[in-house]
Amino acid sequence: MTLYHFGNCLALVYVPYHMAYKYSGISEYGAFPKCVQAGGLYIFTQLCKMLLLATFFPDTDSSHISGDYDVFLEILKATVDMADLLGLYLAVNSVPGKGHAKILTAAIGWASAEVIVSRSVLLWVGARGSEFDWRYVRACAESNVALVQHIGTAALVWLWTRSDLPRRYAPLVGALLLLTPFRGPIEEALARLLTLGAWPLLALRAIHAVVIGFVALGFYAILAQQIGI
């Protein structure tokens, strides 16, 4: 039973990533090395973020131990996540080819590295336990939501780099990008305000990711029609 649960969790995490790579069309471009490169940029970016957090926010563990939630402190810490946008920018620009290939390759490589780093040990240690626990299923579902979120963010980053993006759309794209690092604190604040449980919070994150994805897709479609890509 435990092996069956562990296998289901692995499938729930990694199969959507494999399908996204295979059926999005980027596999035909031989994009796997570029996905690995994007994953390497993710790991490097996280190391830089850890260094910044340890340097400028060294005494924040006490708030987690006491259970207090300081919104202002969390927002300040979230500014470090601006590094993710820079890392995604470098990942997108390191991929040759058309816009959709750049976006999907960078996003899938970035998200795959994130899920390997943040979920593999958790599943290996926890999901192989003697009892079934829904929190591992929820963690796997969060990884799928993160994939959608990263694709939308990568699309916004690519759109922001385009000089031919219509000027009337540029402020909205920029605003969405600036709000991206603060997604976590905003969602946590809403969860505490509305007293949401773990699953409703996951649904809130999924809705947010889908909305961002559709907005980015709409902008991409407008730009693609304009420049003929």
BAROSE-352967 format. One record per atom (N, C-alpha, C): x, y, z. Coordinates in steps of 0.1 Angstrom, whole numbers, plus 5000, padded with zeros to 4 digits. Layout:
N
XYZ
...
END
This chain:
229
500849885000
500050005000
500950135000
501950135008
502850245009
503550274996
503950154989
504650174976
503650224966
502450174967
501450224957
501150374959
501050424972
500850564975
502050644970
503250594972
504450664968
504550674953
504150564946
504150574931
503050664926
501950674932
500850764928
501350914930
502050934941
502551074943
503551114933
504451014930
505451044919
504851074906
503850994902
503151014890
502451144889
501751184901
501051314901
502051434900
503251414905
504151524904
504851534890
505351424885
506251424874
505651404860
504551324860
503851304847
503451434840
502751524847
502351644841
503551724835
504651724841
505851784836
506351714823
506351584824
506751514812
505851534800
504551534803
503551564793
503651704787
503951804796
504051944792
505251954782
506351884785
507551884777
507351814763
506651694764
506551614752
505451674743
504351714748
503251754739
503151904737
503951984743
504052124739
504752154726
505452054722
506252074709
507652104711
508152144723
509552184724
510452064723
509951944725
510851824724
511351814710
510551864700
510951854686
512151944683
512352044692
513552134690
514752094697
514751974703
515851934711
516152024723
515152064730
515252164740
515652114754
515951984755
516251924768
517551994774
518552014767
519752074773
519452214778
518552284770
518252424775
517352414787
516452314788
515752294801
516652274813
517652194810
518652164821
519352294825
519652374815
520352504817
519452594825
518152594822
517152674830
517052624844
517152494846
517152434859
518352474867
519552484860
520752524867
520652674871
520052754863
519752894867
518852904879
517852814879
516952814891
517752784904
518652684903
519352654915
520352764919
520952824909
521852934912
521153054918
519953084913
519153194918
518653164932
518353044935
517853014949
519053024959
520252984955
521353004963
521653154966
521553234956
521653374958
520653434967
519353384966
518253434974
518553394989
519053264991
519253225005
520353315011
521353345003
522453435008
521853575012
521053625004
520453755006
519553755019
518753645020
517853635031
518653615044
519753535044
520553515056
521253645060
521553735050
522253855052
521353965058
520153985052
519354095055
518154055065
517853925066
516753885075
517253765083
518253785091
518753675099
517953635111
517053715116
516453685129
514953675127
514453605116
513053595113
512453455118
513353375123
512853235127
511953245140
512153345148
511353355160
509953385158
509553455147
508153475143
507453345139
508253255133
507653135129
507353045141
508353055151
508252965163
507053015171
506853145173
505853205181
504453195174
504453175161
503153165154
502653305149
503453405152
502953545147
503253555132
502353635126
502553655111
502653805109
503853845105
504153985103
504054015087
502954075083
502754095069
503754185063
504154285070
505154375065
506554305063
506854225073
508154155072
508154055060
506953985058
506853895047
506953965034
506354075033
506454155020
507854195018
508554245028
510054275026
510854155022
510554045028
511253925024
510953885010
509753905006
509253864992
509953954981
510554064985
511254144975
512454074970
513053984978
514153904974
513753814962
512453774961
511953694950
512053764937
512353894937
512653964924
513753894916
514653824924
515753754917
515153644908
514053584911
513453484903
513053544889
512653664889
512353734876
513553754868
514653794875
515953804868
516453664862
516353564871
516753434866
515853384854
514553404855
513753364844
514053444831
514353574833
514753654822
516053594815
516953554823
518153494817
517853364811
516953284817
516653154811
515853174798
514953264797
514253294785
515153334774
516053424777
516953484766
518053384762
518253284770
519253184766
518753074757
517453084754
516852984745
516653044731
517252984721
516953034707
515652994702
515153054692
513953014686
512753114688
511553064685
510353144686
509953174700
508953264702
508553304715
508053184723
507153104717
506552994725
507652894730
508652874721
509652774725
510552834736
510852964736
511553034747
510753024760
509553054759
508653054772
508552914778
508152824770
507952684775
509252614780
510252634772
511552574776
512052624789
512052764790
512552824803
511652784814
510352794812
509352764823
509452614828
509452524818
509452384822
510752344829
511852394823
513152374830
513252424844
512752554845
512752624859
511852544868
510652514864
509652444873
510152304876
510752234867
511252104869
512352104880
513252194879
514252204889
513652234903
512652324903
512052354916
511352234922
510652154914
509952034919
510951924924
512051914916
513051814920
513651854934
513951984935
514652024947
513652024959
512452064957
511552084968
510651974971
510451874962
509551764964
510151624965
511251604959
511851474959
512151414973
512851494981
513151444994
511851425003
510951525001
509651515009
508951385006
508851354993
508151234989
508851104993
510151104991
510950994995
510850965010
510951065018
510951045032
509551025038
508551105032
507251105038
506251015031
506151015018
505150935011
505350785012
506550745016
506950605017
506650565031
505950645039
505650605053
504650505054
504350455066
503450345068
501950385067
501650515067
500250555066
500050655055
498850655049
498450745039
498250885045
498650985038
498551125043
498151215031
497051285032
496651375021
497651495019
498451525028
499351635026
500351615015
500751485013
501651465002
500951474988
499651434988
498851454976
498751604973
498451674984
498351824982
499651884977
500751834983
502051894978
502351864964
501851744959
502051714945
501151804936
499951824941
499051914933
499552054933
500252104944
500852234944
501952244933
502652134931
503652134921
503052164907
501952104904
501252124891
500752274890
500352324901
499952464901
501152554898
502252514904
503452594902
503952594888
503752484881
504052474867
503252574858
501952584861
501152684854
501552824857
501952844870
502352974874
503653014868
504552924866
505852964860
505752984845
504852914839
504652934825
504053074822
503053114830
502553244829
503553354832
504353334843
505353424846
506453444835
506853324829
507853334819
507253404806
505953384804
505353454793
505353604795
505053644807
505053784811
506453844809
507453774814
508853814812
509253834798
508853734789
509153744775
508453864769
507153884773
506454004767
507054134771
507554144784
508154264788
509454294781
510154194776
511354224768
511154264754
509854254749
509554284735
509354434733
510154484724
509954634721
508754654713
508254554706
507054564698
505754534705
505854524719
504554504726
503854644726
502554634723
501754764722
501854834736
502054964735
502355044747
501255044756
499955034752
498855034761
498854904770
499554804766
499554674774
500754674783
501754754780
503054744788
502854774803
502054874807
501854894822
501154774829
500254704822
499554594829
500554474830
501354454819
502354344820
503354374831
503854504832
504754534842
504254524856
502954564858
502254554871
502154404875
501754314866
501654174869
503054114873
504054164866
505454114869
505854164883
505554284886
505954334899
505154274911
503954224908
503154164918
503554014920
504253954910
504553814911
505353774923
506453854927
507153814939
506353814952
505253894952
504453914964
503253814964
503153724955
502053634954
501853554967
502953504972
502953414984
502353494996
502953615000
502453685011
500953725009
500553764997
499153804995
498253684997
498653574992
497753454993
497653415008
498853415015
498853385029
497953475037
498053605034
497253705041
495753685038
495353655026
493953625023
493553495030
494353395031
494053275038
493753295052
494653385059
494353415073
493153505075
492953595065
491753685067
490453605065
490453515056
489253435053
489253305060
490253275068
490353155076
490253025066
491053035056
491052925046
491852805051
491452685048
492252565051
493252545040
493952435041
495052405031
494452385017
493352305016
492852275003
492152404996
491352485004
490852604998
492052704994
493152705002
494252784998
494852734985
494952604984
495452554971
494552584959
493252584962
492352624951
492452774948
492752854958
492952994955
494253014947
495252944950
496552954942
496352904928
495552804926
495252744913
494552854905
493552914911
492753014904
493653134899
494453174909
495453284906
496353244894
496853124895
497853084884
497153074871
495853024870
495153014858
494853144852
494453244861
494053374856
495353444850
496453434857
497753494852
498053424839
497853294838
498253224826
497353264814
496053284816
495153324805
495453474801
495753554811
496153694807
497353704799
498353624803
499653614795
499353554782
498553454781
498253394768
497553494759
496653574765
495953674757
496853774751
497753824759
498753924754
499653864744
500053734746
500953664736
500153654723
498953614723
498153604711
498053734704
497853844711
497753974704
499054004698
500153984705
501454014699
501853924688
501453794689
501753704678
500953744665
499753784667
498953824655
499553954649
500054034657
500554164652
501854144645
502754064650
504054044643
504153924635
503153834635
503153724626
504053604631
504053574644
504853464649
503853344652
END
